[in-house]
Every structure is written in structure tokens, then in C-alpha cells.
């Protein structure tokens, strides 16, 4: 479990569609990020070959929010790890059996379950079941969960549920969350996309964010 390295605690969301831009961003920022998160925009534009290429630069998490019946989840997750990803993100709301099938197919790779999303719409349907999803992720042996940087108070709550499992937290920067708050609330990693890949100097932006993470991580955690 937990194949991903944990050094800077920053994950770069590579939601660009040009291969050259994705590879340049990865090379420029690799010293400051623990993993690259690849989502549909990049893979639909460039194919799964981009995952193999990025995996030569650093660890890759495929954020495919896999949400299907167990057999289809298994087939999708198998493809993810054939392309040298270190981890995959799956949805929990489709059921424990579907998450279990993903974990089996990952064969020791990291599987993260979405507990609650960062956008305002998640408050309607996801937030009410977020704690149950987090508890299920622990029960089935997932590596960790995804929880919103836009609502650090929720991360605090999720930390108590998932104990030593990992919490990845998106929603920093463009969505309004800060790098420090989710870390102070108990997140292991923050996920940042636009604030880095749209910056004039992505490497400098990445370095700045890692400094904020380190400062927050050094402060005592609230209980
Ligand atoms: P940005 O920093 O540009 O807002 O990107 C955030 C990334 O994290 C996107 O890839 C998005 O799909 C993902 N994400 C999110 O924003 N909120 C969630 O709850 C779960 C996500 O995977």
C-alpha cells in the first residue's frame, strides 16, 4: 500500500491537452511534486501513452473517478496499472463491491476513493454520505480518500475516520482553498492544477506552494 512518495506533499493536476506542455510542466516541476495527476482531458486528447511517458518522470495517479459495476471497474483499473501508473482514483458512491474490484485489480497499487468533492454542488448529494464513504474506503482496504480543500473542517472530520490512511485534497487556488488549511486540518497531500499550469513560471509557483505546505505541516495539528 501507499506506493507514492511523500516528500513535498504536492500533487500536480496536469489538466492540459497538449503533450509537449504536459511533459514540459512535468520536467519543470518534478523536484517539487510527489506525483502527477492525470485526468480525462489529457488522456482523451493524447491517449494512455502519455501516462507511460509521465511515469518515466515521476509517479502518476490516474484520476479517472472510476464509477462502474465491479467487472468494468476491474477492466479499467487493470489498464491504468498496465500503463505504469502508481495510483488510481475511484468513486465510492457506486458501491463497496465496485471499490473492492478496483483494489483487487490494482494488485498493490494505490487506490483512492472520493469521499467528498470540492465544488459547491458536492454539498447537495455527496457531503451527506461523505463520512460513510470514507469509512467504507477504510473497511475495504483503500490507500486513502479524496476530500475537499475548500472545506478544511470536513478534512478534520475525515482524518478521524480514516486514521492513518492517506487524504488527498484538491480545490486549492482556483477553487478558493489555501495550501495551508487542508494540511493543517490533516490532509497528507494537496492537489493543485490551474494555479500551477497557468502560472507564468510553474516551477516557481510550485516551489512557493511547497514552502506553504511545509510551514503548515510543521505547525501542531488541531485535535
Ligand atoms: P484545479 O486546481 O485547477 O482546480 O484542479 C483540481 C483538480 O482536482 C482537477 O483535476 C479536478 O478534476 C480534481 N478534483 C477536484 O478539483 N475536486 C475534487 O473533489 C476531486 C478532484 O479529483
Boltz pocket constraint, residues with backbone or C-beta under 6 A from the ligand:
constraints:
  - pocket:
      binder: B
      contacts: [[A, 13], [A, 15], [A, 39], [A, 63], [A, 116], [A, 117], [A, 118], [A, 119], [A, 146], [A, 147], [A, 148], [A, 170], [A, 171], [A, 172], [A, 173], [A, 174], [A, 175], [A, 191], [A, 192], [A, 193], [A, 194], [A, 195]]
      max_distance: 6.0
